[in-house]
Amino acid sequence: MTQVTPAAESTTVSLTPSQRRRGLTAVLLGMLVIGINVGLINPLIALNLESRGISTTFNGINAAMPYIAAILFAPLVPRLARRMGLLGVLFLSGAIDIAVILAFTLSDDTWVWLGLRFLMGLGMLFHWVGSEIWVNAAVTDANRGKILGLNGALFSAGMICGPLILGLIGTVGALPFYLCACLIILAMSPLLFAFGTAPDARGSHKTNLIATVRAAPTPMAGALLEGIIFVALFVQLPIYGVRSGMIEVDAINLLAALVIGGTIAPLGIGWLADHMDRRLLLIGCGAVTLAAILMLPVVFGSTWMTWALLMVWGGAGAGFYTVGLVRLGEKFSAAQLGAATAAFVMATHIGSLTGPVIAGIGMDLWDPDGFIVAMAISAAAFLVFAIWRYRVSDEDRPVS
């Protein structure tokens, strides 16, 4: 078992245990917002653009716009938290997301949608970073893996809503957008019970991505891969399914299989992270992910085998984020967790930016199996790097 350093307890010293539990519960439920956004908006817009004959390369660029915004504006979140508090940041994120989603119904112009996807990135960023800072400040070392596993499970549970809704009502018209806006309002409602429970965000949370990468390169690489794999899947997997001969509704439903695995697995992975070497756990997630990618074309002719494989793939992929956050809590002190968490989210967004693009280019060059090749190369690169770091470097030393 690796050494654990105290994390984030000083930021919650003024809160009672009851207040901390109440605030943490509200924020964890609020993570459904990001899951619903990713699970509904990404395939909805991708399939709308596909139906208009837009290339998969442009489709990937469109899907990457929120992550460009997130990378550019991530340092803004800690400043907003100091001015508005973490609760204010989360409410602001919901307002932005609702406004942008409704704006999609007002225009069919492809370039307008590109700009709206950029603005959506701001709402996603504010909620994501604000929530992770809150969770990191609220948990204790004794339950870090379990709570962050629950965090990942709730994120994936939100993602399930999107494919299921699209499978029922289709992708045509404004109704899917209206439903998404209503679901965001529903997911934001637990925060109404969180007033007075937020950790103090007035301290310094200066974001330094390069310093965090140097201090914890393997978790950061895992966050990068998680962004590449998951967002590319949610944008391009339905297209891959359609181009491989599936009807649209069945291709959309493949995403449900993926996120079911991502919902169930983080709870077990979080428990494992509290009881074993977390570096080996990250390597295991990488190995399972690579194997699942390579097996997908082989089993694609069988519906139940494809669903089973995607559930395993989703579970292993979710492990990158869960174990990576646990590793950050293990390495960084309370004063550093804000910056480390923001940098970790930035790494995820860099992956989310590149994943749909490289998957789209892969399918344009080799239709449709270029998607598999692009994902396999990404997973293999992480696995080689993680094994090398485990053999030659000690990443367990806390950051001073």
Order of alpha helices (4+ residues) and beta strands (2+ residues): alpha-alpha-alpha-alpha-alpha-alpha-alpha-alpha-alpha-alpha-alpha-alpha-alpha-alpha-alpha
